[in-house]
Amino acid sequence: MEQNSSPTLEEMFGKRILQIRKEMNLSQKEFGELVGFHRTYIGHIERAEKSVSIKTVEQICKSLNMTVQELFDFSKLKWWIILHHFFLF
């Protein structure tokens, strides 16, 4: 992604997954086991290298006891995740 462009939906979703995982103090492996995916897939999602299906979103929500609206509430992203997006390459 270019430095000055807006984040894509995949990037924002990945940052949201990263935020949730960090708030739960889980490794990618532990988070993957919780939601039913391999740790490498979680990493791909967090780095916006993979797009997720609706079924994947549903499985993550059910596993985390969270609504789709809560999962996609990007206003919950912390400032450090936004800074990470723009300043860490």
Secondary structure, DSSP 4 states (H G I P E B T S, - for coil): --TTSPPPHHHHHHHHHHHHHHHTT--HHHHHHHHTS-HHHHHHHHTT-SPPPHHHHHHHHHHHT--HHHHT-GGG--HHHHHHHHH--
